[in-house]
């Protein structure tokens, strides 16, 4: 693993810097000598640099930036330890093997797993902060004018197709058709005066809201799936969707029960920034590379070894342009 290689490199360089250094006549430090061959410290460093230099450099930069920008608090440690404990409870003694299988990693103990989870958590924080930092006032104002709405409240009836793993494609298509037809039939019943809440209680696949007559409470953009949100926004208060709304969950019949006025731009700024930042995280390819680059500039990174600087600059360029 890179970490092991990094520790080995530091160990070797520490030895080179120790006492009792042998030197050649020109003053160069001698690492080893065989009959007919001498290896200087510079030669040894160049070999190590070629083999593990870039990986060591990247790891040093990432680790320093992440650990200086984001404190490893006691609560964070406890949260990660709780996560590891849940893995053990779920997978038993084979938890490391299971995690390695699903993640493609090679953890051999809890310390490595802890460090991995911690680093990933801090990377997500860096990405989030970077995405927010590149949101412009113009983007916020445009979003406010074109997309911002007040909080909405709605009730829904969800009809989900009944599927099993052993079903054929034809059977799955039939189940989808049956669910759609049932949703259409419920709309017909509503058109004929049926009570929405009663239909939700007796028909909705969303058991969490069904007991409340289908009420999902107040929400705004970003809380529900897009199709559900857009359909609700388009409705007048007191109206329901005349055709089923298809989402990944199934077919919804939505009744809009309340619409609040949207907040002022100043009041909405933080939430809009978060929404736009989330969109950027989802649409900017390799966003972590841009985030760590911005952090390096903040910490005034300077690489004095010209060879390593070229390697690192090319590495950053490649990962920023890499197609996912």
N, C-alpha and C positions, 0 to 999 in steps of 0.2 A: 504493500500500500504506500501511497505517497508520504504519509506521515512517518512511516518507518524509514523510508529512504531519506527523508528530511532529517530525522534524528541521527541517522548514521552519518550523514554528511557533516552535521554539526560536530559530532563526536570526533570524526577524522580531522576536521579543521582545528578543533581544540587541541588535539594531540600535536598537530603541526606547529601550534603556537606555544607549545610547552618549553620546558627547559632542555638544555643539552642539544641545541640545534647544530647539525653539521652544515658546513658551508663550503662552497667551492671557492676557488681563487678569486672569481669575479664577484663574490659576496652573495651569490644566490644560495638560498637554503636547499639543502639536499634531503630528500625524503627517503630514497633507497638507492642502493647501488648493487649491480650485478656485474659480473665480469664482462667488460665491454659495453656497459650501459649504466647511465646515471639518470635518475628522475628527480627534477627539482620540484619545489613546492608549487612554482608557477605551472609546471607541466601537469602536476597532479590536480591542481585546481581546475585547469582547462579541461581535463578529462572528466572530472566530476561535474563540472558546469555543463558539459555537453550531454552527459547522461541524465542528470537530475536537476540541472540549474533552473530551468523554466518552471517546472513543477514546484520547486522549493520557493522560488520567487513569488509565484502566484499565491501559494498557500500563506506565505508570510504577509503579503499585502492584504489579502482577504481577511485573515485572522486578526491582524492588527486593527484594521478599519472597523470590522464588525464588533470586536470586543471593546473598542474605545468609544464607539458611538452608542452602543447599547449595553447597559449594565446587566450582568447576570444576577438578578435579584433572588432573594430567598424564595419568594413566591413562584418565580419562574423555575427554579430548581425543583421545587415541590411539584409543580405541574408536570414537568418532564418525568420525574420519578413516578408520579401517578400514572402517566401514560405507559411507562415501561411495566409497571405493575399490572396494568390492564392487559398488556400483551401476554404476560406470564399467566394471568388468569384465563385468558382466551385460548392460548396455545400450549400451556403446560411447560414441561421441561424442554420441549422442542421449539420454544418461542424464537430463539435466534435463527434456527434453520428456516422457520416460516417467514420471518422478516427478510432474511437474505434471499429467499426464493422470490418473494413478491417485489422486493426493492432492487434486486440485482447487486446487492452489497455483499460484504464479506466480514460481518461483525463476529468477533470471537468472545466478547465480554460486554458487560453492561456499560463500562466506561466508554467504549467506542460508540455504542448505541446512543448514550447520553450526549456525547460530543456531536454526533451527527444530527440529532434532533435539535440541539441547541443552535448549531450553525445554520440549519435550515430555517429555524424560527427567526433568527436575526437577519438572514438573507431576505425573508419575506418582509420584515420591517424596513429594511433598506429599500427594497423595491417599492413598497407602499409610500415611503417618504419621498423617494425620487419622483414617483408618478405625480404626487401632489405638488411637488416643487415646479413641475413643468406645465401645470395648468395655468393658463393666462386669464387675465381679467376679461379679455374679449370673449374667450370661450365660456366663461361663467355667465357673462351678460347674455350671450347668444342662447345658451341653454335655458336661462331664466325666461327669456322672451318667447322661446319656441316650444319648450318642453315642460317647464315647471308648472305644477298644479298644486292645489290645496289637497290636504288629506281627504281620502275617500273612505266610504264605508259600504260594504256590499254583503249580500248573501249569495250563496251558490249551491247548485245541485251538481254533483260530480258523478258521471256514469263511466265506470272503467270497464273495459273489455276483460272478460275472464279468460286468462291464458295459462297454459302449463308448458313446461319445458319439452314435453314429448309431442306437442301439437305440430302438425304440418303447416306449411305456408297457407294452404287453402283454408285450413281450420282457423288459423289466426285471422285471416281476412274475414272469414264468416263471423268470428267473435267481435271484430271491430265493427262490422256492419250491424250486428245485433245491438251493440252499445249505442251506435249512432241513431239507429231507429228508435231505441228506447228514449234517448234524449229528445228526439223530435216529437215523440208521442207525449212526453211530459210538457213540452212547450204548447202542444195542442190543448192539453188539459188546462194549462194556465190561461190560454186564450178563451177557454170556455168557463172561466171563473174559479178554477181550483185554487186552493190556498198554497202559496209558495212554501211557507214554513212546514206545513204538513207533508207536502211532497218531498221536501228535503229530508225530513225525519224518517220517512218510510222508504226513500229510494237512494239517497246520496251515498256514494262509496267513501266519501270523506267523513268518517265516523267522528272525527274531532269536532267538526262544525255541525254535523247533522243534528245532534242533540239540542243545539241552539237554533234550530230552524235554518241552518245553513250560514249563519252569521260568521264572517271571518274577521270582523273588527275593522279598525281604521288602518289604512296603509297608504303608501305613496310609491313612487317609482323606485324600483330596486328591491322591493320586498317580495313581490309575486313574480311569476314567470311573465315574460313580455306580452304574450298573447292575452293573458288574463288582464293585465294592467291596461293595455290599449283598448280592449273591449269595454272595460269599466269606464275609462276616461270618455269614451265616445257616447256612453249612455246618458240620458237625462235621469235626474233623480226620480225614482218611482217606476222606472221602466226596466224591462228585462230583455235579454238578448233573444231575438226572434229566430236565430239559428244557433245550433250548438257551437261553442268555442273550443277548438281542438288544441290541446297542449300535450306535453309528454305524459301527463297524468291521466288523460282521457278526454271526455266531452263535458264541458261546463255549460250550465244555464246560469247566467249571472243577473242578479237583481241589484241595481244601485239604490242604496237607501239614504245616502247622505253625501254631500259635497261641500267641503269647507273652502273658504277663500284662500288663495295662496299667500304665503308670507311675503314680506318685502324682500328685495334683493339682498339687503344687508343681513336679514334674518336667515335667508336661505343659502348664504355664501358657503358656509362650511359643508353643508350636506351636498350642495351642488359640486363643490370641489371634490368631495369623496366619490361622488358618482362618476364624474369625468375621469378622475384618477383611476378608478376601477376599470373603466372602459379602456384606458391607455394600457393598463397592465395586461388586458386580454388581447389587445391588438398590436402592440409594439413587439415585434419579434426580438427574442434574446434581450429583454429589457434589463436583466441583471447586469449584463456587460456595460450598458449605459449608466446604470446606477452606481456600479463600483468605480467606473471611470470618473463620474462626478465626485464621488467621495475621495478618490485619489487626488483630484485637483484641490479639493477642500483641505486635504492634509499635505498638499504641496509635495507630491511624490517626485523624487529625482533618482534616476538610475545612472550611476556614474560609469559602470562598466558598459562600454559602447556595444559590445557583442550581446550582452544580456538585454540592453535597452532595445536593440533591433529585434531580438527574439520576442520580447514582451510586447512591443508595439505591433508586430505582425500578428501575435496571438490575439491581442485585443481587437485588431481590425478583422481578423477571421471570424471570431465568435460574434462580433456585432453584425457581420454580413452573412452569417451562417443561416441557411434555410432550414427551418424546423420541419 
